[in-house]
Each structure stands twice: as C-alpha cells, then as structure tokens.
C-alpha cells in the first residue's frame, strides 16, 4: 500500500516519538521509578502506537475509496487490519 508522503511523514514522526518514549520507559525501569509512573508511560506509548496504526488504515481506506478498481486492499483486508488494532 502506498501511503501519501505527507501522511507517511506524520506516521514516521509519531513512531519516532514512540521510540523516544520507549527509551524513556527503559530508563525509568532501570532507575527504579514507581510502577505508576512506568504504567502511565506504557499507556501513552500504547495509545501513540494505536494512533499510528489507525492513520495507516485510514490512508488505505482513503485510497480504496478514491480508486476502487485499483484499490490496494479489499474491504475484508481493511476490516481485518482495523480490527487488529482494536
């Protein structure tokens, strides 16, 4: 699936922030930070990953709606991708 370059840039930026958050969580654990602090950051990473995934699925859906004949994914494949994020 080809992702619009602007959308691709947004997704990559989100994922780079997630990578930074994960590095921060690792440091928190190594420093012995509280369980509450670590879990709060883990929840934030999880939400950020979900948002990146939804952005990818939305991009695929947009492509399929714009050009059904050359759609990169079937409706069933899009549904499966969407549900895998749920």
Buried (B, 14 or more C-beta within 10 A) or exposed (E): BEBEEEBBEBBEEBEEBBEEBBEBBEEBEEEEBEEEEBEEBBEBBEEBBEBBBBBBBEBBBEBBEEEEEEBBBEEEBBEEBBEEEE
